Amino acid sequence: MWQNGQNVNGTLGDDLKKPRSSNDSHHADETRPVGIRTAAVHAGTPANGLTGASAPDIVMSTTFVIDPSVAFSADEINDETPFVYTRWGNPTIRQLESKLATLESAEDCIAFGSGVAAISALFLTMLKAGDHMVMSDVTYAAASEFANQKLPALGISVTRVDTSDPEKIRAAIQPNTRLVYLETPVNPLLRLTDVEAAVSIAHEAGVLVSVDSTFATPIGLRPIELGADYVIQSLTKYICGHGDAIGGALLGRSEDLKRLRTMAIHTGGIISPFNAWLIMRGITTLPIRMAAHQETALAIAEHLEEHPKITRVMYPGLPSHPQHDLAKRQMENFSGMLTFQTKDNLRAAQLLSDGLEIIHYAVSLGHNRSLVCYLSTDDLLRSSFHLTAEQEQSYRAFAGEGVFRFSVGLEDAADLIADLDNVLALL
Ligand SMILES: *Cc1c(COP(=O)(O)O)cnc(C)c1O
């Protein structure tokens, strides 16, 4: 028998439920029994009580032998329901959910087949015709496109605001607002939102708050500890960390997640147990990987800031970041994402794509391998973000005509710097 997660909605292992932060920070809590590195390795994955296997197993079975009394409707699943069918719940997926919930200080977690599956399940559960959402004017592109294109067709209205100014959230909330949707640091700008300030404004109006915390990971930011109701993670990025498994997660209070689990079962965007296992394996090194990502990203950001061919560098860990004070107050790790601009971005994009030897010119982020790609402001404003003139000004203040989004990997900083410098010399 599994000691943890033996039910679809099973309770998490109490012993490891609340990790202590490994840094001596403002989030530290005396009652927490273990540090976050210990939790990343141990939470959710005790030894197999039947076989004694120390490392987690993969349960690929789609169906489970049951008793005839077990109910068959998604609506009737409760804490006592055993595993029945993998779309409803699976031991390996449940172990991943347990581990993630522990790291995010959340009561519970639902894993999905991708980050976008988690986001769309949240929208479709929280919002119905006549409802309104306040959303960051810049978010992960697919979330923006879903909100711009699909939600209005369902009778759901969306107001997009620059959430780095919490007062803009207050001004946008209406009597029918059900959700404030945040992302910090936001992709691709690396602009931050003060989660505590946003939560206090939203909660005052009785509105729930979700935070896409993919760039920060629970090592950098734990929105639930700052009062947020939901956290979204694209597990595809840092949490997996190796660029070989797509997944997503939604975390929050057990009570609130019940409706979301029904939505996950009905829309069917579940994660494969194999991907869950790979991602769980990735998580065990998340805290030490994030420390390394941060150290290397800072070294590269400092180097690029002095580089004659580079016109601007944006990294929350640099004093030149416009919200560096908020970053220091809110984040325990500045992550490995930075952006830079050059004298001639389009030419630099071609040179980087042709000439880099270590870094891959590719989308995605959070992998062990460094990745860079150019994101043109005009392209993104046309396709994903439909901004007002004022919002566009705020966008351009961070991104100019476009940015190179650089996901700094786990290679040696000196090798990454040499790879970049070799190409930039041609610019
Ligand atoms: C990648 C990403 C997503 C979407 O995740 P997928 O796993 O690709 O569906 C959502 N939010 C952010 C911030 C991301 O970087």
The ligand as a Gaussian input file, in Angstrom:
#p B3LYP/6-31G(d) Opt

LIG

0 1
 C        5.526000      27.571000     -20.857000
 C        4.672000      28.392000     -19.992000
 C        3.307000      28.095000     -19.834000
 C        2.617000      26.980000     -20.590000
 O        3.101000      25.747000     -20.253000
 P        3.053000      24.472000     -21.238000
 O        3.571000      23.402000     -20.355000
 O        3.914000      24.798000     -22.420000
 O        1.630000      24.296000     -21.632000
 C        2.562000      28.880000     -18.982000
 N        3.126000      29.918000     -18.327000
 C        4.416000      30.237000     -18.469000
 C        4.956000      31.402000     -17.715000
 C        5.237000      29.490000     -19.301000
 O        6.525000      29.839000     -19.450000

